[in-house]
Amino acid sequence: MSEEESQEAIRIRVSNRKRKRRVDDNPDNDAEFNRLLKQHEKTIDEAEKIKEERKATRKTIAEAKKAKKHRREAVVEHADTCDICNSDGELILCETCPRAFHLGCAELIELPEGEWFCATCEEEGKDVHEDPDDSDKKNNVTCTICKEGKNLLNCESCVNSYHAYCLNPPLKEIPAEGEWNCPKCLLPDPGKKAEKILSWRYLEIKYPDPIAKDEKPKDSEEATEEQQDAQILKPSKKMPPRREKEFFIKWNGMSYWHCTWVSELMMDKYFPQLLRMCWKKFDPDIPPEVDDGSNEDVQKGETEGKEKEDDPHNLEENFYRYGIKPEWMQDNMIIW
């Protein structure tokens, strides 16, 4: 036997399964991907088209409403007597005309909340409500507080504009664009109804310090991001303190122990009729005098020359001096 014949034959196993082709080897995959991409882009284009059509429809409807109804005109001064009985007293004021009415003469049982329109204006179709889908909304070009322009924050929900340093408290950071709403729009509902205004006073609000020299860009130099933020967050000059009004409120269905001070902003938003009635009773420029015999600076709200009495609960300072009588604070019922 030869040497070649003595060698053992090499065995090779051939599998019956075909080798799977990798996905990358398929030439049809690129074409399928491109087809799906074009289909997705077409779907997005159709959705955008429908969105634009709806927006145009809402705008057309809003313009038709405005053309049909009278626009609200600013009422400079209201009547001092009731339009029905020609008598004075506590009157509610129409938002769109100078007329004023007693509750009973207007066939109302209680003071309406929010804006109120007389029967004549309702019949004439006068409308003060802006369409929420009105895309032509433009913000004011001056600050609601100081009435000056430049470096304003525009509210996304209304036309009001503010300086960051005119807010109370002032902002320390610049909000993201398109995500800021003014204090009036963010003011929460108190969840209870104001019954009457007992008194009002001034609060002194201080402004932040003006922008420093090192926070301003030098001549012929471009302002850095920090310097740009400082120009928005701080006033350019020293600003004297401003005064804001707040009101001492008796809440409906609650005792005098629960009377609290609320801002003019809350009164203007949730209780405008009560606020207007207040200015028929009080001088809108000079706060009412207190009843405890003390010497109060009505401009600053500071009290001097009042002898201290034994008053552990500060009833004199917190209640009596603003027109609340001691007997109103007494409990008339004891529950065992």
PyMOL commands that set and color helices and strands:
alter all, ss='L'
color gray80, all
select helices_A, chain A and resi 3-6+23-25+29-68+119-124+164-166+183-186+213-215+225-233+256-258+264-270+272-281+315-318+320-322+326-329
alter helices_A, ss='H'
color red, helices_A
select strands_A, chain A and resi 92-93+100-101+153-154+161-162+194-205+242-251+260-263+295-297+302-304
alter strands_A, ss='S'
color yellow, strands_A
deselect
rebuild
show_as cartoon
